[in-house]
Amino acid sequence: MWKHLQEQWDRFESIVGLFGTFFVGFAPPVLLLLFGLASLTNEENAREAPAWVLLPAALVTAIPAVWIARLSSRTLYSIYPELRKFDQTQQKGWTPFDSPETGERVKLPMPVVMPTHLANLPLVLGIPLSMWWLLHFGSGVLIGFGADRWMDSAFPNADVVTRFLAPQALNFAFSFASNIYLMLAIGVHAPRLTTLQAIWRWRIVLDIILTLVTFIPAAIEWASG
């Protein structure tokens, strides 16, 4: 019974991690692309953020996003090969996110397995990539602070509890979905399975700590107001 529940939870976290690699990973290049296109049509935007800066930045940030999307596909199929069979029956052809290699069958959580593929990454690339992925992991905090301000302006008549709890829920949800980026940042420098498994056990604690970053200021403001 417990083993079955654990397997289902691992599958759920793998799907959430896959969502994180796409939604969180592709957010920077997509936003940079949109702002870059906007600067081409608006002189004020062009002065503040020129297209010749934003568009190349969108391309540069898209490269690791596509790479991680392909790596997540390979890892997911190595854990759940039945999903590849399902995909092959649903679609034909090749996309940039397909990976022809399924890898060896493993029975570990996807965010633990993925970083082991980074063992041979050169240090000159590993350091900036790990910093970039740590920023992805902390995206929930930025979303929490942004949602807190947005809720106050967009829903000024909403229930106080709702305006207080919704940003914290978003923070925790995105932090949970971005756990895979924390593991990738660590895996660049410590790709051993034993190390990754030990850190993975504390993922929920780390997510709660990130949630407290927005929870405590909001609670203080709520109590004083």
C-alpha positions in Angstrom: 0.0 0.0 0.0 2.7 2.5 1.0 4.9 1.5 -1.9 2.0 2.1 -4.3 1.3 5.5 -2.8 5.0 6.4 -3.0 5.1 5.4 -6.7 2.0 7.5 -7.4 3.5 10.5 -5.6 6.8 10.1 -7.5 4.8 10.1 -10.7 2.9 13.2 -9.7 6.2 15.0 -8.8 7.7 14.0 -12.1 4.7 15.5 -14.0 5.0 18.7 -11.9 8.7 18.8 -12.6 8.0 18.4 -16.3 5.6 21.3 -16.0 8.2 23.4 -14.3 10.8 22.8 -17.0 8.4 24.2 -19.6 6.5 26.9 -17.8 9.2 28.3 -15.6 12.1 27.4 -18.0 10.6 29.1 -21.0 9.2 32.1 -19.2 12.4 34.2 -19.5 13.0 33.7 -23.3 9.3 34.2 -24.1 9.1 37.4 -22.0 12.4 38.7 -23.4 11.1 38.0 -26.9 7.8 39.8 -26.3 9.5 42.9 -24.8 12.0 42.8 -27.6 9.2 42.9 -30.2 7.5 45.6 -28.3 10.6 47.8 -28.3 10.6 47.5 -32.1 7.3 49.2 -32.3 7.5 51.7 -29.4 10.2 54.3 -29.2 9.9 54.7 -25.4 10.4 51.0 -24.9 13.3 51.0 -27.3 15.1 53.7 -25.2 14.6 51.8 -21.9 15.2 48.3 -23.3 16.5 48.2 -26.9 15.7 45.2 -29.1 19.3 44.5 -29.9 19.8 43.6 -26.2 16.5 41.8 -25.6 16.2 39.6 -28.7 19.8 38.1 -28.4 19.1 37.6 -24.6 15.9 35.7 -25.6 17.9 33.4 -27.9 20.6 32.8 -25.3 18.1 31.9 -22.5 16.1 29.7 -24.9 19.1 27.4 -25.5 19.2 25.9 -21.9 15.4 25.9 -21.8 15.2 23.6 -24.9 18.1 21.5 -23.6 16.5 20.9 -20.2 13.1 20.2 -21.9 14.8 17.5 -24.0 16.7 16.2 -20.9 13.5 16.0 -18.9 11.8 14.0 -21.7 14.7 11.5 -21.8 14.6 11.1 -18.0 10.9 10.8 -17.8 10.9 8.0 -20.4 13.7 6.2 -18.6 11.5 6.1 -15.5 8.2 5.5 -17.2 8.8 3.9 -20.6 5.1 3.3 -21.0 4.7 7.1 -21.5 7.0 6.9 -24.6 4.8 4.2 -26.1 1.7 6.3 -25.4 3.4 9.4 -27.1 4.3 7.3 -30.1 0.7 6.3 -30.6 -0.5 9.9 -30.2 1.8 11.7 -32.6 4.2 11.2 -35.4 7.2 13.2 -36.4 9.9 15.0 -34.4 9.9 18.1 -32.2 12.7 20.0 -30.6 11.6 18.5 -27.2 11.8 14.9 -28.3 14.8 12.8 -27.2 15.6 9.7 -29.1 17.5 8.2 -26.1 15.3 6.6 -23.4 18.2 5.9 -21.1 18.5 3.0 -18.7 15.3 2.1 -16.7 15.5 3.5 -13.2 13.2 3.6 -10.2 14.0 7.0 -8.7 12.2 10.4 -8.7 12.8 12.3 -11.9 14.3 15.4 -10.3 16.9 13.1 -8.7 17.8 11.3 -11.9 18.0 14.3 -14.2 21.1 16.0 -12.6 23.1 12.8 -13.0 23.3 13.6 -16.7 25.2 16.8 -15.9 28.3 15.0 -14.5 30.5 15.9 -17.6 29.4 19.5 -17.9 32.4 21.8 -18.0 32.9 24.0 -15.0 33.0 27.1 -17.1 29.4 26.4 -18.1 28.3 24.8 -14.9 28.8 27.8 -12.7 26.6 30.3 -14.7 24.0 27.5 -15.4 23.7 26.7 -11.7 23.2 30.3 -10.8 20.6 30.6 -13.6 18.7 27.6 -12.3 18.8 28.8 -8.7 17.0 31.9 -10.0 14.4 29.6 -11.5 14.0 27.9 -8.2 13.4 31.2 -6.5 10.8 32.3 -9.0 8.0 31.4 -6.6 9.2 34.2 -4.2 9.1 36.8 -7.0 5.6 35.6 -8.1 4.4 35.7 -4.5 5.5 39.3 -4.0 4.1 40.3 -7.4 0.8 38.5 -6.7 0.6 40.3 -3.4 0.7 43.7 -5.0 -1.5 42.7 -7.9 -4.2 41.3 -5.5 -4.4 44.6 -3.6 -4.9 46.6 -6.8 -7.0 44.2 -8.9 -9.2 43.0 -6.0 -9.4 45.8 -3.4 -12.8 44.6 -2.3 -11.9 40.9 -1.9 -11.8 39.2 1.4 -8.7 40.0 3.4 -7.9 36.4 4.0 -8.1 35.6 0.3 -5.8 38.5 -0.6 -3.4 37.3 2.0 -3.4 33.6 1.3 -3.5 33.6 -2.5 0.0 35.0 -3.0 1.4 32.5 -0.5 -0.3 29.6 -2.3 1.2 30.8 -5.6 4.6 31.1 -4.0 4.5 27.5 -2.6 3.0 26.1 -5.9 5.7 27.6 -8.1 8.5 26.8 -5.6 7.2 23.2 -5.5 7.1 23.0 -9.3 10.7 24.5 -9.5 12.3 22.0 -7.2 13.8 20.3 -10.2 15.8 23.5 -10.9 17.3 23.3 -7.4 18.4 19.7 -8.0 19.9 20.7 -11.4 21.8 23.6 -9.8 23.2 21.2 -7.2 23.7 18.3 -9.7 26.1 20.4 -11.7 28.6 20.3 -8.9 27.5 17.2 -7.0 25.9 14.7 -9.4 26.2 11.7 -7.1 22.8 9.9 -6.5 23.4 9.6 -2.7 23.9 13.4 -2.4 20.9 14.2 -4.6 18.7 11.8 -2.7 19.7 13.3 0.6 18.9 16.8 -0.6 15.6 15.7 -2.2 14.3 14.6 1.1 14.3 18.2 2.3 12.5 19.7 -0.7 9.2 20.4 1.1 11.1 22.1 3.9 12.9 24.3 1.4 9.6 25.2 -0.3 8.1 26.2 3.0 11.1 28.4 3.8 10.7 30.2 0.4 7.0 30.6 1.2 7.8 32.2 4.5 9.8 34.8 2.6 6.5 36.3 1.4 4.3 35.0 4.2 6.1 36.9 7.1 6.0 40.4 5.5 2.4 39.9 4.4 1.4 38.7 7.9 3.1 41.7 9.6 1.4 44.1 7.2 -2.0 42.3 7.7 -1.6 42.4 11.5 -0.6 46.0 11.6 -3.4 47.1 9.2 
